[in-house]
Structure formats: C-alpha cells, structure tokens
Amino acid sequence: MSENRVLINLSNRHIHVSKEDLAVLFGPGHALTKTKDLLQPGQFACEETVTIRGPKGAIGNVRILGPERKETQCEILASDIFKLGALGCPTRESGKLDGSMGITIEGPAGSVTKSQGLIVAKRHIHFDPASAQAFGVTDNEIVDLKVGGERGAIFLNVLCRVNPSYALECHLDFDEGNAVGIGSGAYGEVIKR
C-alpha cells in the first residue's frame, strides 16, 4: 500500500533575491543573515526584510529567504493582490517567471524595479525520490490534497516536485491554511487522480 499522508507547512509572502539585487537593496558586499533553517535542505529564513510596492500600494517587512537565487522572485498571497493593485498576478510554480508581473522592491540602501518576478505560488508538494516512489507520484504530476477537520476541504491541482535535494513537505500559503483552519504541522492526504 502506498503512502498518502504528508506534512503541511504554511508559507507567508516572501522574496528570493539575486546577488546583484541584494547589493542594491542592502549595499555592496552585504551577506544574508540566517535566522532559522527551513525544512527544505539548504533553505533558510533571513533577518533581512524589504518593502514591496505595486501599482496601488505597498507591503512592508517581507522576509527574504536564502540562499541567493539566480533571479529575484517575490511570492505573495492571493489576498495581497488587492493591497498592491497587482490584478492579474499569475499563480505559478516557483522559478517559472516568464509573463509574471513586475514589482518594485525597496531596501535600506536602495530599490530595484523588476519587469517580472511577482507571483502567487502554486500549491505544491516537495518529494525526495524515495518518498515519490512510496507515494507513487512523479515529477510534475498533479494530485489533490485532502485536509480534515471542521473546515476540511480538498485542494485540487497540487503540483508534485521531485528532486534529490528536497525533503517531503507540502507547501500551502496562509490564505489556503486559514480557509481550512490549519497551521503549519498539519497533515494532509495525497489523492492521486
């Protein structure tokens, strides 16, 4: 019998920055300051925060997650779209930025305006290869996720991402978690289609 329960951790809005943008935002030579490790190996929350600005508004204290990335990317909640005035912000897999929205990012030393990089993150599950085999899923497969409890629901269209560098973990965002009354540390049932 295959596995089907997976740990869920909720993601808040956050940003990944390139080395070049980090230097503009925080000054040349600035290095990210780790505050805590995340479950995904090598990923960590940073002390540094920025303000993100859209056509109609701004949101401050957006946490940077490390390490630096090749391309700057900001992941927001669907409910942030209205505050920023970012109507039409696409839901995307992390790193799939073509055709995404632009964003201005403000740090203590300067600001950068990106022509793309603003997304609502697509709900997804990270699998290492052994876990993927145990669950009977493959990379880029779409599954559903059942969450129990008084406000339980089934989330459709959950992306499976399989990579040897991943740890088994489902990422929903705070909007999704709040909608079904769960927090980080809850479990969901993976439903194959």
C-alpha positions in Angstrom: 0.0 0.0 0.0 1.4 3.4 -0.9 1.9 6.3 1.4 -0.6 9.1 1.4 -0.1 11.4 4.5 2.1 14.4 4.1 3.3 17.2 6.5 1.9 20.6 5.6 3.7 23.8 6.3 2.2 27.2 5.5 4.2 29.8 3.6 3.7 33.5 4.1 4.6 36.1 1.5 8.3 36.2 0.9 11.0 37.0 -1.5 14.1 35.4 -3.0 16.8 37.8 -4.2 19.7 37.6 -6.6 23.2 38.6 -5.5 23.0 41.7 -7.7 19.7 42.9 -6.3 20.8 42.2 -2.7 23.8 44.5 -3.2 21.4 47.3 -4.4 18.9 46.8 -1.6 21.4 46.4 1.3 24.7 47.7 0.0 27.7 46.2 -1.8 29.1 43.1 -0.2 26.1 42.5 2.1 25.5 38.9 3.1 22.2 37.4 4.1 21.8 36.8 7.9 20.3 33.4 8.6 17.7 33.4 11.5 16.4 29.8 11.1 16.7 26.8 8.8 13.6 25.7 6.8 12.7 22.1 6.3 13.9 22.1 2.7 17.7 21.4 2.9 19.8 24.5 2.4 16.9 26.9 2.6 16.6 29.4 5.4 14.7 32.5 6.7 16.7 35.7 6.9 16.8 38.6 9.2 16.5 40.9 6.2 13.2 42.3 5.1 12.1 44.6 2.3 9.1 46.5 1.2 7.3 45.5 -2.0 5.4 48.1 -4.0 2.8 47.5 -6.6 0.7 50.0 -8.7 -1.6 50.9 -5.9 0.0 50.1 -2.6 2.9 48.6 -0.6 3.6 45.8 1.9 6.4 46.1 4.3 8.5 43.6 6.3 8.5 41.0 3.5 11.0 38.3 4.7 13.9 37.3 2.4 14.5 33.6 2.2 18.0 32.4 1.4 20.2 31.4 -0.2 20.5 33.9 -3.0 18.9 32.9 -6.3 19.8 33.4 -9.9 16.7 35.6 -10.4 14.7 37.7 -7.9 11.2 36.4 -7.3 8.5 37.6 -4.9 5.8 35.2 -3.8 2.6 36.8 -2.4 -0.7 35.7 -1.1 -3.8 36.0 -3.3 -5.2 38.4 -0.7 -2.1 40.7 -1.2 -3.1 41.3 -4.9 -5.7 43.9 -3.9 -3.4 45.8 -1.5 -0.7 46.0 -4.1 -3.1 46.7 -7.0 -1.5 43.7 -8.8 -4.6 42.5 -10.5 -3.8 39.7 -12.9 -0.8 38.4 -10.8 -0.4 34.8 -12.0 -0.3 31.7 -9.9 2.9 29.9 -10.9 5.4 27.3 -9.9 8.4 28.9 -8.2 11.0 29.8 -10.8 8.5 30.0 -13.7 8.6 33.8 -14.1 8.0 34.4 -17.8 5.0 36.5 -18.2 4.7 37.2 -14.4 4.1 40.7 -13.1 6.7 43.4 -12.3 7.4 44.7 -8.8 9.4 47.4 -7.1 11.4 46.2 -4.1 12.7 48.7 -1.5 15.6 48.0 0.9 17.5 50.2 3.3 20.2 51.0 0.8 18.2 51.3 -2.4 15.4 50.0 -4.6 15.1 47.8 -7.7 12.2 47.6 -10.2 11.8 44.2 -11.8 9.9 43.8 -15.1 8.8 40.3 -13.8 9.0 38.1 -10.8 5.8 38.7 -8.8 3.7 35.5 -8.4 1.2 33.8 -6.2 2.9 30.4 -5.6 1.2 27.3 -6.9 0.4 24.9 -4.1 2.9 22.0 -4.2 4.5 19.1 -2.5 8.3 18.5 -2.3 9.3 14.9 -2.7 12.7 13.3 -2.5 12.9 10.3 -4.9 12.3 7.6 -2.3 9.2 9.5 -1.0 7.9 10.0 -4.5 8.2 6.2 -5.1 6.4 5.5 -1.8 3.6 7.8 -2.8 3.6 6.5 -6.4 4.0 10.0 -7.9 6.3 11.5 -10.5 7.8 15.0 -11.0 5.2 17.5 -12.3 2.3 15.2 -11.6 -0.8 16.9 -10.4 -2.6 15.4 -7.3 -5.3 16.6 -4.9 -4.8 17.1 -1.1 -7.5 16.3 1.4 -7.4 18.2 4.7 -9.6 17.1 7.6 -11.1 18.9 10.5 -14.2 21.0 11.0 -13.4 23.2 7.9 -11.8 20.4 6.0 -11.6 20.5 2.2 -9.9 19.0 -0.8 -7.3 21.2 -2.5 -7.2 20.5 -6.3 -4.3 20.9 -8.6 -1.4 20.3 -6.2 1.9 20.1 -8.1 4.4 17.3 -7.2 8.0 18.4 -7.4 10.6 15.6 -7.2 14.3 16.2 -6.6 17.1 14.5 -4.6 17.7 17.8 -2.8 14.1 18.0 -1.4 12.6 16.8 1.8 9.0 15.6 1.9 6.8 18.6 2.6 3.6 20.2 1.3 3.5 24.0 0.9 0.2 25.8 1.1 0.1 29.5 1.8 -1.5 31.3 4.7 -4.7 32.1 2.8 -5.2 28.5 2.0 -4.4 27.3 5.5 -6.7 29.9 7.1 -9.5 28.9 4.8 -9.5 25.4 6.2 -8.4 26.2 9.8 -5.0 24.6 9.8 -1.5 25.8 10.7 2.0 24.5 10.0 2.4 21.0 11.2 -1.0 19.7 10.0 -1.2 16.7 7.7 -3.0 16.1 4.5 -3.9 13.1 2.5 -2.5 12.9 -1.1 -5.1 11.8 -3.5 -3.9 10.5 -6.9 -6.0 11.2 -9.9 
